[in-house]
Amino acid sequence: MIYQNKLLIYTFWILLLALSPPLLGRPSTDVVYFQNGDRWTCEIKKLEKGYFIVGLSYVDGDVQIDWTNVARIESSQMFVLRDSSGNVYVGQLSMRPDKQAGGDFQIKTGGTTADVPKSRVASIEQTEPSFWHDLHGGLGLGFSYTKGNNQTQYNLDANLAYLRQLWTATVQLQSSFNGSLSAPSNLRNDLSSYAVRTLNRRNYLVLALSDFLRSDEQQLQLRSTVGGAGGKLLKNSERSRLLVLGGVVWTREQYLPAGTTPTFNSAEAVTGLKMEYFRFKTTNYAASVLIYPSLTDPGRLRVDANGSIKYELIHNLYINFSLYLNYDSRPPRPTANSDYGASSSISYSF
C-alpha cells in the first residue's frame, strides 16, 4: 500500500508537470544563416536528435530544421553546448563568419572564447537560472476495453528530466494493467530514476540509479534496487548515442501475498548499455539492457531490457511502440522466471 501511494504521488506530479502550460520563451532576436543564403531572425530553442529547432514570432509552434542546412548562427543568449567528446560549454553562441558550414562555433563566456568544430557539436540547449525552464518530459497513454469478457487494459508511460550544464536527473514511470472476468488481473508498475554527472572529459560520467518494481506476474509486491555506476558514451552525436556502464547495487525484494514471506536482500553488480538513434522527421529508436549478476547468491542473474520506437505524427505528438523484458534465473521463492510484454500508445512531449 505504501508503494502504491508513492506511485500515485509520483504520477500526480509527472502528469501535472506534463500537462502544465508552456513557459514564456526568450526574445526572438537570434539569427540563423542557411547554406542557400537565407537568413532568419528567430528564437533558437535547441539542437537535439538531428533537429535544429527554432521559434518564429509569426509562426504557431516551433520549426524543425535539418542541421546540415545551417551555415552559421548568432545569439546574445546563453546556451549549453555539448560536443561529441563529452566537453560541455556554457555561454553566448556564434560561428566564425569567415568559414563554411564546417567552421568553428564560438562559445563566449565573460572574457574567454572557446572554439568547437560544427561537425563535433552533439547538442545545444537553452540555459536559464529558472528551475522550471530546464524541465522536459512526456506522457503516453494507451487504453482498450472489450465488452464480451469485460476486459480492460491500459498502459501509461510518463517521464520527467531536469537538465543542467554537467548533470541530468530523470524519473520514469511505466504502468500497465490487464483485467477481465475470466482471468486474474495483472498489474505492473515500474518507477526508475537516474542522476547523471558528466565528468567533462572523454565522455565519462558517473550516475546514481534506482528502480522500484511491482509485478503480479512474478508475484513481486516490491523490488527495490538502488546503487551507483560509472559509464562512458562510446557514441555521442546529434543523431545517435551509445552508453555503456558498470557498477554495484543493493536489492530488497518482497513477494505477494504481503506479509506471508520474508524479505530478501542481496548485493548485485550491474552492467549494461543504452542506445538511442534518431532519424530526422521520422523515427526515434531507443533500447537498453541492464544485467545484474548477484554477488551474494552466486549463479543468480537478472536481466532488465526495454525497447521503443517513436514516430512523430504532428509537432510534439507521437505514436509509440514499446516492449519490456524482466528475467530472473533463480528467484528466491518459486515464481515465474520472466515477465515480458509490448504496448502501443499516443504520447505528448514538452
N, C-alpha and C positions, 0 to 999 in steps of 0.2 A: 504493500500500500504506500509506503514512504517513497519507493522508487517511482510508482505511478504518479504520485503527487508532484515529484520533482520533474517528471517528464511533462506534466501539464503546465507547470510554471515555465519551463524552457520553451515549450510550444507556444505559449501565450506571448512571450516576449519576442520570439522569432517572427510569429505572424504579425504582431503589432508593428515591428520594425519594417517587415517586408511590405506591408500594405500602407505604410505611412506616406504622405505626400512628398514629392521630390523637393529637395532643398534648392534655394536660390543659387543660380550659377554665378560665375565670375563675369566681369565685363567682357564684351565681345570686341577686344582690342588686339588679339593675336593675329599674326599674318602668316599665311601658308602660301608658298610659291610652288607651282607644279612644273613638271618637265615640259609641258606644251606651252609654257609662258603665262598661263592663267595665274591670278592672284586672288585669294580670298581673305577678307577680314572677318574673323570669327572668334569663337572661344575654343581653344584646344582642350579636349577632355582627357584623352589617353591614347596610348598605343598598346594594344592587347590582342593576342591571338591573330595577328596579321591584319587587324583593323587599325587604322588611324582615325579616331573618332573626334569630330568637331561639332560645335553648335553654331548655327547661324540665326541671327536675330529675326530674320524674315521667313524662317522655315520652322514648321511644327515638328519637334523631335530632333534627334541627332542625325548627323550624316556620317556614313562609314566610307572611308577612302582606302583604296589599295595603297599600302605603304610604299610600294616601288614607284608610284607615280609622283611622290613628293620630292621636290628638289631641295628646298630649304624652308626653314620656319624662323619666325622672330616673335619673342614674347618677353614682357617685363614681369610676368607672373612667376611664382615658384613651382618647381616640378621636382619629382624624384625620378631619376633615370637609372636603369639597371642595364649593364652590358652583359654579353654572353660569357664573360669570365667571372661574373658574380660581383663585380665592383658596383658600388652604389654612390650616386652623386646627387646633391641637392642644390638647386639654385635657379637662376634665370636661364632660359633656354634660347639658343640661337645657332645658326650654322654659318660657316665662313662663306661670304658672298663670292669669293674668288675660286670656288671649287664646284665640281659637278655633284651628282647625287651621291657619289661615294665619298664625299668630303667629310670633314670633321664637324661634329657637334661641339659647341662651346657651352660649358656649364659655368656660369658666373656666380660666385658666392663671395660677397664682400669685395676684397681687392684681388682675389685669386680667380684664375680661369683654368678649367680642365678641358682637354680635347678628347673626343670619343669618335672613332670612325662610324659612319652611318650603318655600315654592314654589320657592326657588332652591337648595335642597340637592340636589346631584348624587350624592354617595356618602358613606357613613360606614363607617369601618374601625377595628377594634381596633388599638392600637399598644402594643408591649411592648419592653423592652430586649433580649429574647431574639431571636437571629438566626432560629431555626427557626420562631418564631411567625409571621413575616412572609413565609414561603414559601407559594406557591399554585401549583397546576398541574393537569395532567390527562394521561391516557393513553388512546389509542384504538387498537383493533386490528381488522383485518379479514383473513379468510383463506378461500381456496377451493382445492379440488383436484378434477380430473377424471381418472378412470381411463382413458377412451378414448384420449386422446392424451398421457397422463401430464403434464398441465398443472397447474402450481402458481402461485397468485397470493397475494400478501399486501400489505397496506398498514399502515403504522404512523404515528401522529401523537402525539408527546409534547411537552409544553411545561411550562416552569417559570418562575415570576415571583417576584421579590423586591420587595416594596412598602415604601417608606418615605415620610416626610412630603412631600418635594419631588422625589423621584426614584424611578424604577422601572427594573429590569433584567429582561429577558425573554430566554429562549432557546427555540427550537422546532426540532424535528427531524421532517421529513416523509420517509418512505421507502416505496418501492413496488418490487415485483419481479413479473415475469411471465416464466415459462419453460416450455417444452414440448419434446418430442422432434421436433416437426415445424417448429419455428421457433426463431430465435436468441433467447436470453434478453434481457430488457430490465430494467436496474436504474436506479433514480433515487433519489438521496439529496440532500436539501436541508436544510442546517443554517443557521439565521438567528438573529441576536441584535440586541437594541436596548437602549441605555441612555438613558433619557429624564430630563431635568432640567426641572422646571416652574419658570418664572420668577416665579410667584405674582402675575401681573398680566395681566388681559385674556386669559387662556387661551393665552399664548405659551409656547413651550418650545423647547429645543434637544435634539438627540439624536445619538448616535454609533450607526452601524449597520454590520453585516457580514453577508455571505451567502457560503456555500460550497456549490456545486452540482456534483454529478456526474450526467450524463445520457447513457446509452448511445445513446438516440435521436438526440442531437445530437453524438455522438462526443466528448463532453466528459469528459475524465478529471477535471478540476477547474477550476472558475471561481471565483476568489476576489475578492470585492468588499468594500472597506472604505471608510468615509468618514464625513462628518458633514452635518447638515442643521439647519435651523430650521423650526418649524411653528407652527400656530395651530389651536386647537379652535374651529371655527365653530359647533358644537353640542355641548353638554355637559350632559346631564340624567340623571335616574335611568333614563330609557327609551332614550336614543339618544346616540351620539357621532359626530361628523364631524370628521376631522383632515385638513388639507392641509399639505404640506411641500415643501421645496426645498433642494437643497444640491449638493455635489460629492463624487464617489467615485473611487477608483482600482481598476482591474480587471486581474487577471492570469489568462490562460487557457492551459490545457494540454489538448491533444487526444489521443484514442486513435488507434492504439495508443501506449502510453507510450514515450517516448524516440525516436520517429520523426519528430516535428515540433518546431519551435522553440516557445518560449513567447512569447505575445503580451501586451503591456502597453498600457494605454490609460487616459486620463483621461476621465471622463464627468460630465455634470450629472445630477441626479436630481430628479424632481418627481412628485408623486402624491397620492393620497388614501386614507384608511382610514375605513370606515364600519361602525358596529355599531348594531343595532336590537333591542330586547328586548320581548317580549310576555309579560305576567305569566302564569306557569304554563303556557305553551305553547311558543313557538318563539323561538330566537335566530338572527338573521341577521348575517353578517359578510362584508365584501368589501374588497379592497384592490387598487389598481393603482399600480404604480411604472413610470415611463418614464425611460429612460436615453439621452439624445442624446449621441453621442460628441463630445468636444472635440478629440481628436487625429486622428480619422478622420471628417471632416465628411460627413454624409449617412447614417451608420450609426445605427440606432435599435434599442434593445432594450426589450422590454416584459415585465414580470412581473405576473401577475394571479392572484388567489386568491379563492375564494368558498366559503362554507359555510352550511349550515342545520343547527341542532342542536335536537333535541326531547328534553325530559326524560321518561324512562319512569317512573322512581321516583327517590327522593332521591339526587342526585349521579351517577345513571346515565343516560346519554344515547345516542340513536341519531344518528349524524352522516351527512350527505351533503355531500361537498366536491368541488371541481374546481380545476384549475390550468391556466394557460397561460404558456408561456415562448416568446417570439418574438424573433428576431434578423434584422433586414432585410438585413444583409450580414456573415455570419460571415467571419473572416479566412482560413478554408480551406473548400473545398466540402463542406458537410454540410447536414443538414436545417435549414430555417429555423425550424421550430417544434416544440414538444413540448407536448401537452395531454392531459388525462385526467380521469376522475371516479372516485370511490370512495365506499363506504359502510362504516361501522364502528360498533362499540359502544365507548363511552368512559366513563371514570370521572374525576370532578373532585374536587379537595380544596382 
